[in-house]
Amino acid sequence: TLEPRARKILAGLGFKEGDAEKPAKTFSGGWVMRAHLARLLVAEPALLLLDEVTSALDPTLVGEVLDLLRELAGAGTTMLIATHEMHFARDVADRVAFLDGGVLVEVGPAAQIFDSPSDPRTASFVGPSR
C-alpha cells in the first residue's frame, strides 16, 4: 500500500499527524498546494511539470510554496517549472528557457540568462526591476 509512503511525504512537507484525514477546505491555499505536491511525490515521478504553481495563491502564501519547491530542488527533485517568479528562478534553476509570445527566445544556464542574456527581450524581462 502507498499509505505509509504518503504519510511520510506529508510529514516531510510539514503536515501533522491526523492532517491527512481533514477536509481540504480546512487548509490554506499554500497547504492545499503542499497536499497536491505530496500526491505527486507519492508516485515517485522522474520529473515534476509545474505551471505557475503560485498564480492562484494569496501573496502571503507564495513564499511558502516557493520554499517548498526550493526544498524539493535541494533534495534533487527534477522539475520543469513555468513561472513569472524571477528571483525564485534565478535562485533555484539550473537552466532557464525564456519564451515570448509562445516562441522560445533563449535557453541556457540560469546565471547566463539572468546575468548576460543574449536577446534584448530576455534582458528586458529579467532586468534589475524583476
Helices and strands as residue ranges (DSSP letters): H 3-12, G 19-21, G 24-26, H 29-42, E 48-51, H 59-74, E 79-82, H 86-92, E 95-100, E 103-109, H 110-115, H 120-126
